[in-house]
Amino acid sequence: MANPGLDVAQLSESQQLALGTYTSVTNQEPSAAIPLLQRSEWNVQIAIAKFFDGEAPDPVAEARAALPASPPAASSHRETLNEFPSFRTSPASPSREPAPRVVPQPESQKSYAPPVLVQILLAPFNILTKIVGGSFSLIGYLLSFIPRLLPGLFVTRPSPRIRSGRRPLSPRDTAARFARELEEDYGSHGLHFFEGSYSQAYDLAKKDLKFLLVVLISPEHDDTASFVQETLFAPEITDFLNSNASELLVWGGNVQDSEAYEVSTSLNCSKFPFAALVAHTPQNSSTSMSTIARISGTVSPSAFVAPIRRAMEQQSSILTRARAQRNEQQATRSLRDEQNSAYERSLVQDRERARQRREAEAQQANAAQAARMKEEAEQRQVQKREQWRKWRAQTLRPEPGAGAVDTTRISIRMTSGERVIRKFDAQADVEELYAFVECYDLLGANDGAIQTKPDDYKLSYKFRLISPMPRTVYDVESGGSIADRIGKSGNLLVESTDDDDSDS
């Protein structure tokens, strides 16, 4: 039995998975789905079959119904578990039989192939049966002239056209064939039969909370022709069915078809022609379809319409309330889905904003780190340059004395406008001139500390020495001695290359 106080959060993981699978197929509320799943031992397939086919009578429930009525509070508490509210039926209301959902097995799947060994053992009997059957067929064909020679002994009676060996068709084609045969055999009619299988009409009636009128005929029955022509095709019945087409589905079948035969068996049809009115009965069970009216045999049009109209009037108010509650539940579900969708979109937007914010912060952090590393590298280059200048100022060759012979006298005009005249060793490299200009401001400012050359550092001079007239550039990259490049004397200018690297 279902526990009325059971909450979804109290279910196990497997039970919650079964509940989600069941509700996704049946679109039923969890409050009504949990009791049905419990009665089905949490088997999803059995619960879905019960939802569409209806539940069989429960002996335990019937025994409990025979006991004195429970207090109103408990009854009201149990009603909240159903998808639709419980409605009490009056004692005068007729008993309702469950109308199961019939899905016939395709003809292609009904053949049974015995094992190969059994086929081998039965092969002689099959051959003998075919031989005997063929012999009787030959004898019947040879003696077929006897009825024509003795017509008085053989009296033939006219019989309605009976179609044997009906080829199985699809549900839609079977329904079209049924309507076409009615028109061919009994004349035109104004009825609109459902174009599909019984299970499709059953599901549509259950889904839309409509009535389903099932009409079954047997061409072999003697009253079929009078029933169809005088009752089913009567204007009173066609007008009634067509006027209620918005809430009434009409499905018909010939019991010579497998599906109609199975439907007649499931509806406990004992006499043809037969009609049954099927409707969803939430007052009995939240998952059942019941037969609320039955008509067997040949009746007048008024006798045919009266029970159908009476049953529809009794059930219409219940189905109207059920439709209203289902629409309310659907509106609530739609509103909840829209809220969940809006919440999901908001979450996506928040995640996107957070991602963009993290990317911007990461870019700022990377830019700040790159700037800091660049500044530190520049500072290290400045320190290494200063260390190199101090080291090079200590390693410059001293100016040759007055008695020196192989010397070159050079006048250098600095970028500040100061002119410096100094003698250099004629065999010294041109780089000595560049080092002298680079370290000129450090000459004479030696504090006595011995400087070392910085590792992995090569100074790049940011100036060049030129001779104004004619203009001659004495670059340090070409090398050579001072005497070879400049001669005994020279007049040079220091030209900065910081803003004009293209001329180097």
C-alpha positions, 0 to 999 in steps of 0.5 A: 500500500502507498504511504500517503506521507511519503516524500520524493526526497525520502526515495532511494536513488533507484526509486527516484530514477524510476519515478523520473522515467515514469513521469517523463512517459506518462506526464503524471504528477509525482503525488499520483505516480508514487502510489502506482509505482509502489503498487507495481513494486517500482517496476516502471514497465508494469506501472506504465502498462497499468497507466494506459491499460488500467489496473485490475481489481485489487482484492485488498482494496475491495476488502478494505472497502467492505470495512466501515468508512474511515474518518474524513480526515484520512480520506481527504488525505488519501485523495491528495495522492491522486492526479484527479480529485476523488468523486463518490458515485451514487448507489444508483450508478451502474457498475463500471468494468475496466476497459483495457488497452489492446495492442494486437500482435502483428501477423508477421510475428504470430508465426511459430517455427518449430526447431529443426529436429522437430521439423525433420521428425514431422516431415513424413507426416506433413508429406502424407497430409499434403498427399491426402488433402490433395486427393480429396481436393481432386475428388471434390473437383471431379464430382463437382458436376453432381449438384448441377445434375441433381439440383433438388437434393442440394438447396442453396440459401442466399447469404450476405457477402462474407469476406474470408481470408482478410489480408492484415493491413496497417491500423489506418488502412484497416479503419479505412477498409471498415468504413469503405465496406460499410458503404459498399454493403449497406449504403452511404452514411454520415458517420466519422470513424476514427482513422487509426487503431483502437489503442490510438483511439484509446490513448487519445481519449484518455489524454484528452479526456474524451468519450470513446464509442466502440462499435463492433459488427460481425458479417456472419451474424444475421442481425448485422444488416438490419442493425447497420441500416436501421440503427447505426445509419439512422439520422437520430444516431448520426446527428447525435454522434456528429453533434458530440464529435468534439468530445466523442470519438467513434471507433468501429471494427469488423471482428474478422480482423484480428484487432477488432476480435481482440477488442471484443474479447477484452470488452467481454462482448457476448453478442453482436452487434455490440457497442460500448462507451468507454471513458476515463473514470478518475473517481474509480482510479487515476489510471483506468478507463472504464466501460460506462455503457454497453449495448448488445444486439439489435435495438432501436435508434432511441434505445441505442442513443439513450444509454449513451446520452445518459452515461455521457451526462453523468460523466461529463461533469466529472471529466469537466472538473478533471480537465480543469484540474489537468489544465491547472496542473499543466499551467502550473507545470508550464509556469514552473518550466518557464521559471526553471528555464529563466533560472537556467538562462540567468545562471548561464549569463552569470557564468558568462559574466564570471568567465569574462571577469576572470579572463579580464582579471587574468589579462590584467594580471598577465599585463602587470606581470609582463610590465614588471618583468620588463621593468626589472629586465630594463633595470638589470640592463641599466645596472649591467651597463653602468657596471660595464662602463665602470669596468671599461673606464678602469681598463682604458689605455692611459694617454701617451706622454709628450715623448711618445712617438706612435700617437694620433691626436684627435679632437672630439666634440661631445653631444653636450657641445664640449670639445675634448682633445686627447692623444691615443695610441695609434695602434689601438683599436677604434673601439678604444675611441668609442669606450673613451667617449662612453666612459668620459664622464667617469674618468677621474672619478675612480673610488679605488674599487676594482670593477669586473666585467658583467657576465653575458653582457655586450654593450651596444653603443648609442652613438657613432663617430663621424668626420664632418668634412668630408662626412665619414662614419667611423663605425665600431663594427668595422674594427681596425686601428686608429692610425689606419682608420683616421691617420695622425690626427682627426676632428670627430663629432659624436652623433647620437643614434637613439632616434636614427637607427636606420643610418647605422 
